[in-house]
Amino acid sequence: MNNIENKVIRRASTQDVSWFLDINSTGQLELSPSYQRKSVWTLKDQRFFLDTIFRGYPCPPIYLHKTLQEGKSIYAVVDGKQRLETVIRFFSNKISLPPNLGDDRLNGKKWKNIKSDAGLASRFMDYVFPVEFITLPFDNSIYVNDVFDRLNRNSKLLNPQELRHAKFEGWFITFVEDEISNQFWEKCKISTKAKSKRMADIQFLSELLICVIRKEIIGFDQEVIDLYYSMYDDLNDFDHDNEWRLPEIDSDEIRAQYNQYRNKIEALTNSHNFLIGFLKDNKTFYSIWSYLVLEDMDPTIPSFSAEKYISLLTEVEKLNSTSDPAEAIAAGVDANIVNYHAANKGATTELPERKARFEAMKAYFQR
């Protein structure tokens, strides 16, 4: 009963855009508390919301958790981060209004182009948000996390990749959803009926595409995947001022590189049939894929060897899950095999483990 009594207190209010800009300028607006997700709105999404503001249409409430820190009120955003970031980015002249807003005074304009017009400026500054202020009986992040979870509960009926399928329709998602139809992915069991049912196969192909774009090994992170879907949704309207410093890409070049790595792995399975049995394991496939990408970028990296990699994996399989690395090395097992084995269990999709497998492969191929 005591837990029920310690309920969250809500206070409904309203605040205009200028208030949010003021508290942001004084460091009182916390846009990224620990429970918040990374911003995943596309430029198209942001412009659509600016359209909402300038037309005076209503929007959902902003949820704020107010705390006192060193005598200053801090407002942590529980829900509404993307809307507020859009407002701040427009005010900072990082994004422009939609080119087809329907008003020549506003079409494609930035804040600096309209702020001197009192009428137009007030349509932005005076736009009113409904706001829910959340107060807790005591400072406990568990309560705030629970509020955030409940606000986002409906979206959890779908898994992250299903949500991307529902949200995006641009270049990135079209690339991977078209690519999955290539029969090679079924041949090597990256795509199966079970995996495709919840779009796990498409999510994995997304990781491979990110590796090609970044030219580096990336640890598995749903929010990072969301970010790439957002940033590379509309290549004709790329956000060059993005805070993550992601580069603009040549889609034809990326497609050619993706095809190159897929075709090379397929050729390796044709000439080394035994390799196909290992590829159904995503961590093994990612290890080969990322190695080929990095090998292209650095001539000092030894060439991928299917024979040596099959040998390495065969030896790794001989080590059981409880093998002590020091004892295995003392018994004469190659250190690279031991290191690969250690990084091939547990959190195998994390960045340290993926990098460790790469380093073990590189050293093994140099022998």
C-alpha positions in Angstrom: 0.0 0.0 0.0 2.9 2.4 0.7 4.1 2.1 -2.9 0.6 3.1 -4.2 0.5 6.2 -2.0 3.9 7.4 -3.4 2.2 8.3 -6.6 3.4 10.7 -9.2 1.9 14.2 -9.0 0.9 15.8 -12.4 0.1 19.5 -13.0 -1.3 20.5 -16.4 -0.2 23.8 -17.8 0.9 25.5 -21.0 4.1 27.2 -22.1 5.0 28.9 -25.4 8.0 28.4 -27.5 9.8 31.4 -26.1 9.7 29.9 -22.6 11.4 26.8 -23.8 14.1 28.7 -25.7 14.7 30.8 -22.6 15.2 27.9 -20.2 17.4 26.2 -22.8 19.6 29.2 -23.1 20.1 29.3 -19.3 21.0 25.6 -19.2 17.7 24.6 -17.4 16.3 22.4 -20.1 17.6 18.8 -20.0 16.8 17.2 -23.3 18.7 14.0 -22.8 18.2 12.5 -19.4 19.3 8.8 -19.0 15.9 7.3 -19.9 15.6 9.3 -23.2 16.3 7.8 -26.6 18.5 9.4 -29.2 16.7 11.8 -31.5 15.5 9.8 -34.5 13.4 12.4 -36.4 14.3 12.9 -40.0 14.6 16.4 -41.5 11.2 15.7 -43.1 9.7 15.0 -39.7 11.2 18.2 -38.3 9.9 20.3 -41.1 6.4 18.7 -40.8 6.4 19.7 -37.1 7.4 23.3 -38.1 4.5 23.3 -40.5 2.3 22.3 -37.5 3.6 25.3 -35.5 3.2 27.9 -38.2 -0.3 26.7 -39.0 -1.2 26.9 -35.3 -2.3 23.2 -35.2 -2.3 21.5 -31.8 0.3 18.9 -30.8 0.6 16.4 -27.9 1.7 17.5 -24.5 5.3 17.9 -23.4 6.1 16.0 -20.2 8.7 17.7 -17.9 10.2 16.5 -14.6 11.1 19.5 -12.6 13.9 19.2 -10.0 16.0 21.7 -8.0 19.8 21.6 -8.5 22.0 24.1 -6.7 19.2 26.5 -6.3 18.1 26.4 -9.9 15.1 24.7 -11.5 16.0 22.0 -14.0 13.4 20.7 -16.4 14.1 17.2 -17.7 12.2 16.2 -20.8 10.3 12.9 -20.2 8.4 13.0 -23.5 8.6 15.6 -26.3 12.3 15.7 -26.9 12.1 15.6 -30.7 9.5 18.5 -30.8 11.7 20.7 -28.6 14.9 19.8 -30.5 13.1 20.8 -33.7 12.2 24.2 -32.2 15.7 24.8 -31.0 17.3 23.8 -34.3 15.0 26.1 -36.2 15.8 29.0 -33.8 19.5 28.3 -34.2 19.2 28.4 -38.1 20.2 24.8 -38.5 17.0 23.8 -40.4 14.6 25.7 -42.6 10.9 25.7 -43.0 9.3 23.4 -45.6 9.8 24.8 -49.2 6.1 24.1 -49.8 4.5 25.6 -46.7 2.1 27.6 -48.9 3.3 31.1 -47.9 6.0 32.8 -50.0 7.1 34.7 -46.9 7.9 31.4 -45.1 8.6 28.8 -47.8 12.1 27.4 -47.2 13.0 30.2 -44.9 15.3 30.0 -41.8 14.6 31.9 -38.5 17.1 34.6 -39.4 15.0 35.4 -42.6 11.8 36.0 -40.7 12.6 37.1 -37.2 12.5 40.8 -38.2 8.9 40.4 -39.2 6.9 40.7 -36.0 3.9 38.9 -37.3 5.8 35.9 -38.6 8.1 35.8 -35.6 5.2 35.8 -33.1 3.6 32.8 -34.9 6.7 30.9 -33.9 7.5 32.4 -30.5 3.9 32.5 -29.3 3.0 28.9 -30.3 1.7 27.2 -27.1 2.5 23.7 -26.0 0.4 21.8 -23.5 2.7 20.8 -20.7 2.5 18.2 -18.0 4.8 19.0 -15.0 5.7 15.8 -13.1 6.5 16.0 -9.4 7.8 13.0 -7.5 7.2 12.3 -3.7 11.0 12.0 -3.5 13.9 12.0 -5.9 13.8 8.5 -7.4 14.7 7.9 -11.0 12.7 4.7 -11.0 9.5 6.7 -11.0 10.6 8.8 -13.9 11.7 5.7 -15.9 8.3 4.2 -15.2 6.5 7.3 -16.5 8.7 7.3 -19.7 8.0 3.6 -20.2 4.3 4.0 -19.9 4.2 6.9 -22.3 6.0 4.7 -24.8 4.3 1.5 -24.0 2.1 1.3 -27.1 5.1 1.4 -29.4 6.6 -1.6 -27.6 4.0 -3.8 -29.2 6.3 -3.8 -32.2 10.0 -4.6 -32.0 12.5 -1.9 -33.1 12.8 -3.1 -36.7 9.0 -3.4 -37.1 8.8 0.2 -35.9 11.3 1.3 -38.5 9.3 -0.4 -41.2 6.3 1.5 -40.1 8.0 4.8 -39.8 10.5 5.1 -42.7 10.1 4.8 -46.4 13.3 6.4 -47.8 16.7 5.3 -49.1 18.0 3.3 -46.1 15.0 1.1 -45.5 14.4 0.6 -49.2 18.0 -0.5 -49.6 17.9 -3.2 -47.0 14.3 -4.4 -47.7 15.1 -4.8 -51.4 18.5 -6.4 -50.6 16.9 -9.1 -48.4 15.3 -10.6 -51.6 18.7 -11.7 -52.8 18.7 -15.5 -52.6 22.2 -15.5 -51.1 20.8 -14.4 -47.7 18.6 -17.5 -47.6 21.4 -19.7 -48.8 23.6 -18.7 -45.8 20.7 -18.7 -43.4 21.0 -15.0 -42.6 17.3 -14.9 -43.7 15.0 -17.7 -42.5 11.3 -17.8 -42.0 11.8 -17.4 -38.2 14.1 -14.4 -38.7 12.0 -12.7 -41.3 8.8 -13.0 -39.3 10.0 -10.3 -36.9 12.4 -8.6 -39.5 15.5 -9.7 -37.7 17.2 -10.5 -41.0 16.6 -6.9 -42.3 17.9 -5.5 -39.1 21.1 -7.5 -39.5 21.5 -6.3 -43.1 21.1 -2.8 -41.7 24.1 -3.4 -39.5 26.1 -4.5 -42.5 25.1 -1.3 -44.4 26.1 0.9 -41.5 29.5 -0.8 -41.5 29.9 0.0 -45.2 28.9 3.7 -44.7 31.1 4.1 -41.6 34.0 2.0 -42.8 34.5 0.7 -39.3 33.3 -1.9 -36.9 30.2 -0.8 -35.0 28.7 -2.4 -31.8 25.1 -3.4 -31.9 22.8 -0.6 -30.7 19.2 -0.2 -31.6 19.4 3.6 -31.2 22.4 3.8 -33.6 20.4 1.9 -36.2 17.5 4.3 -35.7 19.9 7.2 -36.2 21.1 5.9 -39.6 17.6 5.2 -40.8 16.7 8.8 -39.9 19.8 10.4 -41.3 19.9 8.5 -44.6 16.1 8.5 -45.2 16.1 11.3 -47.8 19.5 11.6 -49.5 18.3 14.6 -51.5 17.7 16.6 -48.3 20.6 15.5 -46.2 21.2 17.3 -42.9 24.8 18.5 -43.3 24.7 20.2 -39.8 23.8 17.0 -38.0 25.3 16.8 -34.5 26.8 13.3 -35.2 28.9 14.5 -38.1 27.7 11.7 -40.3 28.8 12.2 -43.9 26.8 12.7 -47.0 27.1 9.6 -49.2 27.0 8.6 -52.8 24.3 6.0 -52.9 25.6 4.4 -56.1 29.0 4.0 -54.5 27.6 2.5 -51.4 25.5 0.1 -53.4 28.5 -1.0 -55.4 30.5 -1.6 -52.3 27.7 -3.6 -50.6 27.4 -5.7 -53.7 31.1 -6.2 -53.8 31.3 -7.6 -50.2 28.2 -9.8 -50.6 29.5 -11.2 -53.9 32.9 -11.8 -52.5 31.5 -13.8 -49.5 29.2 -15.7 -51.9 32.2 -16.6 -54.1 34.1 -17.8 -51.0 31.3 -20.1 -50.1 31.2 -21.5 -53.6 35.0 -22.2 -53.6 35.0 -23.3 -49.9 31.7 -25.0 -49.4 32.5 -25.8 -45.7 32.4 -22.1 -45.0 28.6 -21.9 -45.6 27.9 -23.8 -42.4 29.6 -21.1 -40.3 27.8 -18.2 -41.9 24.4 -18.9 -40.4 25.8 -17.4 -37.2 25.4 -13.6 -37.4 28.5 -12.9 -35.4 30.6 -15.0 -37.8 29.1 -13.3 -40.8 29.7 -9.8 -39.3 33.3 -10.8 -38.6 33.9 -11.6 -42.2 32.0 -8.7 -43.6 33.7 -6.1 -41.4 37.1 -7.6 -42.1 36.5 -7.2 -45.8 35.4 -3.6 -45.3 38.5 -2.7 -43.2 40.8 -4.6 -45.5 39.7 -2.3 -48.4 40.5 0.7 -46.3 44.0 -0.3 -45.0 46.5 -2.0 -47.3 48.5 -3.1 -44.2 45.7 -5.5 -43.2 46.5 -9.0 -44.5 44.1 -10.3 -47.1 41.1 -12.4 -45.8 41.9 -16.1 -46.2 39.0 -18.5 -46.3 41.3 -21.5 -45.6 42.8 -19.9 -42.6 39.4 -18.6 -41.3 37.9 -22.1 -41.6 40.9 -23.4 -39.7 40.5 -20.8 -37.0 36.8 -21.5 -36.5 37.4 -25.2 -36.5 39.9 -24.8 -33.7 37.7 -22.4 -31.8 34.9 -25.0 -31.8 37.2 -27.5 -30.1 37.4 -25.1 -27.1 34.5 -25.5 -24.8 32.7 -22.6 -23.2 34.5 -23.0 -19.9 38.0 -23.2 -21.3 40.4 -21.1 -19.3 42.4 -18.9 -21.7 45.7 -19.1 -19.8 45.4 -22.8 -19.5 44.6 -23.2 -23.2 47.6 -21.1 -24.2 49.8 -23.0 -21.8 48.6 -26.2 -23.4 49.9 -25.0 -26.8 46.7 -23.6 -28.3 47.4 -20.6 -30.6 46.7 -17.3 -28.7 44.7 -16.0 -31.6 42.4 -18.9 -31.4 42.0 -18.4 -27.7 41.3 -14.7 -28.1 38.8 -15.3 -30.8 37.0 -17.9 -28.7 36.9 -15.6 -25.7 35.3 -12.8 -27.8 32.9 -15.3 -29.4 30.8 -16.0 -26.4 28.6 -13.8 -24.1 28.0 -10.3 -25.4 29.2 -11.1 -28.9 27.6 -8.1 -30.7 29.3 -5.5 -28.4 32.0 -3.3 -29.9 34.9 -4.7 -27.8 34.0 -8.3 -28.7 33.7 -7.5 -32.4 37.0 -5.7 -32.4 38.7 -8.5 -30.5 37.6 -11.0 -33.1 38.9 -8.7 -35.9 42.3 -8.4 -34.2 42.5 -12.2 -33.7 41.6 -12.8 -37.4 44.2 -10.2 -38.5 47.0 -11.8 -36.4 46.0 -15.3 -37.5 46.1 -14.4 -41.2 49.6 -12.9 -40.8 51.0 -16.2 -39.8 
